[in-house]
Amino acid sequence: MTDATYQTLVYTEQGGGTLHVKSGGVINIETGAVFHVDGAQPSAITAGLTTITIADAAGTPDYAIQAVTNTSAWGLASQQELISLLYVIKNLQNQVYDLQARLEAFGMVVAN
């Protein structure tokens, strides 16, 4: 809970135990600064595997994936469902890599 007697947007309580950032306040971390928890920078995120490359993306994606089957070579109802699933996995990989890069750039985790 912020203290109404303070007029600044960013302040430390008397005694320095808590940092407050009011609405509109900003914490600016300069290049080269590092984020620490208990005196150490958080460890690196596990390195990702090679990203998926989808060689045959022909056809219309089918994002309404049906129950898995054992009568198809893909275990799905159609090739389009498998291709759609691969696109979703690739998109998730890209998002995780982007988050990792940002965390590393902000010094919040050790770089891989």
C-alpha positions in Angstrom: 0.0 0.0 0.0 1.5 3.4 -1.0 1.9 6.2 1.5 -0.2 9.3 0.6 2.3 11.5 2.4 5.0 10.8 -0.2 4.7 12.9 -3.3 7.3 11.2 -5.5 6.3 8.4 -7.8 9.2 6.1 -6.8 10.4 6.1 -3.2 11.9 3.9 -0.4 10.2 3.7 2.9 12.0 5.1 5.9 14.6 2.5 6.8 14.9 1.4 3.2 13.0 -1.9 3.6 10.6 -1.4 0.8 10.7 0.3 -2.6 7.4 1.7 -3.9 6.6 2.6 -7.5 3.3 4.5 -7.8 1.2 4.6 -10.9 3.2 6.5 -13.5 6.5 5.7 -11.9 9.3 3.9 -13.8 12.2 1.7 -12.8 14.9 2.4 -15.4 17.6 -0.3 -15.5 20.5 0.9 -17.6 22.5 -1.3 -20.0 24.9 -3.5 -18.1 22.8 -3.6 -14.9 22.0 -7.0 -13.5 19.0 -8.2 -11.5 19.9 -10.3 -8.4 17.8 -12.4 -6.1 19.4 -13.3 -2.7 22.7 -11.8 -4.0 22.9 -13.8 -7.2 21.6 -13.5 -10.7 19.0 -16.1 -11.5 20.4 -19.1 -13.5 20.1 -19.4 -17.3 16.9 -20.8 -18.8 17.4 -24.3 -20.2 18.7 -24.0 -23.8 16.1 -24.7 -26.3 16.2 -27.5 -28.9 16.5 -26.8 -32.6 13.3 -25.0 -33.8 10.9 -26.9 -35.9 11.1 -26.4 -39.7 7.8 -27.3 -41.5 8.8 -28.4 -44.9 5.4 -29.4 -46.3 2.8 -26.9 -45.2 0.5 -27.4 -48.1 -3.3 -27.2 -47.5 -5.5 -25.3 -45.2 -4.7 -25.5 -41.5 -7.2 -27.4 -39.4 -7.0 -26.1 -35.8 -10.0 -28.1 -34.7 -7.9 -31.2 -33.9 -10.0 -34.3 -33.4 -9.3 -37.3 -31.2 -6.0 -39.0 -31.8 -6.3 -42.1 -34.0 -4.3 -45.2 -34.6 -5.5 -45.6 -38.2 -3.5 -42.7 -39.6 0.2 -42.4 -40.1 0.1 -39.1 -38.2 -2.1 -40.2 -35.3 -4.4 -37.4 -36.2 -7.4 -37.3 -38.4 -5.6 -35.5 -41.2 -2.3 -34.2 -42.4 -3.6 -30.6 -42.0 -4.2 -31.2 -38.3 -0.6 -32.4 -37.9 0.7 -29.4 -39.8 -1.4 -27.1 -37.7 0.0 -28.7 -34.5 3.5 -28.1 -35.8 2.8 -24.5 -36.5 1.4 -24.1 -32.9 4.6 -25.7 -31.5 6.8 -23.5 -33.6 4.9 -20.4 -32.5 5.4 -21.4 -28.9 9.1 -22.0 -29.5 9.4 -18.5 -31.0 7.6 -16.9 -28.1 9.8 -18.7 -25.4 13.0 -17.7 -27.3 11.8 -14.1 -27.4 11.0 -14.1 -23.7 14.4 -15.7 -22.9 16.2 -13.0 -25.0 14.3 -10.2 -23.2 15.1 -11.6 -19.8 18.7 -12.0 -20.7 18.8 -8.5 -22.2 17.3 -7.0 -19.0 19.9 -8.9 -16.8 17.1 -10.9 -15.1 18.7 -14.3 -16.0 22.2 -15.5 -17.0 22.6 -15.6 -20.7 22.9 -19.0 -22.4 
